Amino acid sequence: MSDNADSKHLVNGINSDTGSGACDFLWGAEEIGRAIGRNGRQAFHLLNTGEIKSAKKLGGRWVVSRAALLRDLGA
């Protein structure tokens, strides 16, 4: 894997930011989709069908911690 200035690495097909703190939250289907290698529409479907168990809807917007998302997907 090549050196990348933004410190992102691919872990089991899922983008992982090694420079993030413990409170690294992903907000919205688009951002969640990018983290799991899917587009926003695909992520929205996974969220609405309950496939991503750790995600919650707050104020009409999906949110999930990166650590919980990786745990849910077995990474």
Secondary structure, DSSP 8 states (H G I E B T S, - for coil): ----TT-EEEETTEEEETT--TT-EEEHHHHHHHHHT--HHHHHHHHHTT-STT-EEETTEEEEEHHHHHHHTT-
